[in-house]
């Protein structure tokens, strides 16, 4: 039986960590769910790790729908979430709905979109019409040019309070899950305590309801400098399936991320 948003909410309510990995094809989808991954995120990160682009910005809705369909073909139990690519959620709520509908038709159970208060109307429009939405706060890669690079967010008191307010507003608008990227661990734990929906962290400390990594990062396949929040699970694993299973086990046990993977 396929996991649902209700399944994830139950895990959060019970205090069981949610294990998430990015996924872009059917073969990895099957391997990941067999290794215990709860949520497969069809990320627009594919623009960088699959297409070799400098950012996620060039990824199109057609490409996202294609990869979502591939993942859905390989997964029978894992929850499937797909990113709204750049330019599809920054438009009117009605236009965003049309784009999101393409991802749902391809096999997604939830879409993820970046942004805070500016996205509240859109989130309400989508969720009131049957599309589950995950918010994305902190470092939002689609805004990398505006942010001036891939930098930790929410460090000042004002920025932290704004992030908390954005998270609460998105939840009120109907968001069913919240992803927080590259923010201080204490702030992520505070947001998690204030929200009633699951929170997923990446570079946000161990206090979130779950964790996500780009699968190529956790397998040690990445160009250039490794991000602080990344851990390579391949050494000593013997196989990709075992590495993924080890990742799931550490997320569930709360031992990943450790202090060295977090920001303060």
Buried (B, 14 or more C-beta within 10 A) or exposed (E): EEBEBEBBBEBBEEEBBBBBBBBBBBEBBBBBBBBBBBBBBBBBBBBBBBEEEEBBBBBBBEBBBBBBBBBBBBBEBBBBBBBBBBBBBBEEBEBBBEBBBBBBEBBBBBBBBBBBEEBBEBBBBBBEEEBBBBBBBBBBBBBBEEEEEBEBBBBEEEBBEBBBEBBBBBBEBBBBBBBBBBBBBBBBBBBBEEBEBBBBBBBBBBBBBBBBBBBBBBBBEBEEEEBEBBBBBBEEBEEBEBBBBBBBBBBBEEEBBEEEBBBE
